[in-house]
Every structure is written in structure tokens, then in C-alpha cells.
Amino acid sequence: MQTYRPIAGRRIRFALVGCGRIWKNHVEALKKHAANAEIVAVCDVDEKVLEAAEGATGVQGYLRYEELLAKSDADVVVLSTPSGLHAPQTVRAV
């Protein structure tokens, strides 16, 4: 059984997946908590939307969710994708 330790001594790292309408709410909420939270990666399947998200956050963007999971060092994955995708995406993140 794996033991998990609380995150201490650094900010919690967030990856945001799906950079559409609701995404902006997550970005603003995380900015309010910048002392304890940081966005480290963004992901969207639309290249133009992804470029805008990269520009707005200044972080690495990924067109493929699997690549974000493999390459980012996020502690938390925030899913702003269509709700029908949440279950399989959550399972992949775990």
C-alpha cells in the first residue's frame, strides 16, 4: 500500500484540462490562491485555444491529455472538459 504525505513547504501544482468557457473561472480562483497554488500545465484538443491558454498562464500546454499526465509534475488535475469525459479522464489521472 502506498503512503501519501501532505504537501508542505511548496505550492500545490495544478494542471487544467479543457480551456473553454469554465476554464477561466478556475484560472481566476487559482490566481487568488497564488501563495499556495500554481498552474503548471494546461491541455486542450483545439490548438488555437491551447495557444491562448499558454499565453494567459505562461505554462506548458499539451494537445493530448495522456502527454500532460506523463510529462507534467501536477499534484492536481482539474477537468474542465465535457462532463461525459470526466469518469475516464479521472481514472487515467489516478
N, C-alpha and C positions, 0 to 999 in steps of 0.2 A: 504494500500500500504506500502510495506517495504521500509525503507530508508537505503541506503548503505553509509557507511563512507569510505573515503580513508584510506588505510593502512599507518600508520605513527608510528614511534618510534620502529619499528622492521622490520626484513627482511620478504619479501614475501615468503610464503611457497608453494612449487611446488610438485605435485605428478606426476610421469612419468609412463604412461601406455603403455605397449608394449616395451620390452627391446631388440629388434633386431637391425638390421643394422643402422637405422636412429637414434636410441636412443642415441648412443654415441655422436652425434652432439649436442643434447640437453644438455647432461651432461656437455660437454665442454663449451658450451655457458653459462650455469648457473654457472659454476666454475669461469668464467671470471667476473661474476657479484656477487661474493660471499658476498660483502659488503652489498648488497641489496636483495639477493635472496638465498634461501636454498632448497635443496631437502629433503623432509620429508617422502616420501613413493615411492615405486616402485611396479609395478604389471606386471606379465606375466603368461600366462597359462602353460608355459613349466617350470617345476620345476628346471631343471638344469640351464636354462637361468636366472631364478629368483634368484637362489643362487649366480650366478656370479654378477648379478646386485646389490644384497645386499652387496656382498663383495666389489664391486667397489665404492659404495656410503656410506656404513655403516649405512643404514637406514632400517626400517621395510619393508618387502616385503609381497605381497599378491598374491595368486594364483587366487583369484576371484575379479573382478572389483567391484562388489557390496560391498564386505567386505572392500575394500580400501575406497570407498565412505563413508561407515558407521563409520569406525574407525580412519581414518587419519584426521589430522587437516589442510589439504591443503587449500590454498586460490585459487590455480590454478591447473587444471588438464590438463596435456599435453598428447595428444593422438598420440602415435607413432604406432598405430595399423593399420591393413589394412584399406584403405580409405572407403570401403563399411561398416565398423563398426562405422565410426565417427558420423553419424547422431544419431543413437540410443544411443550411449555412451554419446554424448553431452547432449541429453535430460535427461538421467539418472543423469548426473552430476549436472544439473540445479536443 
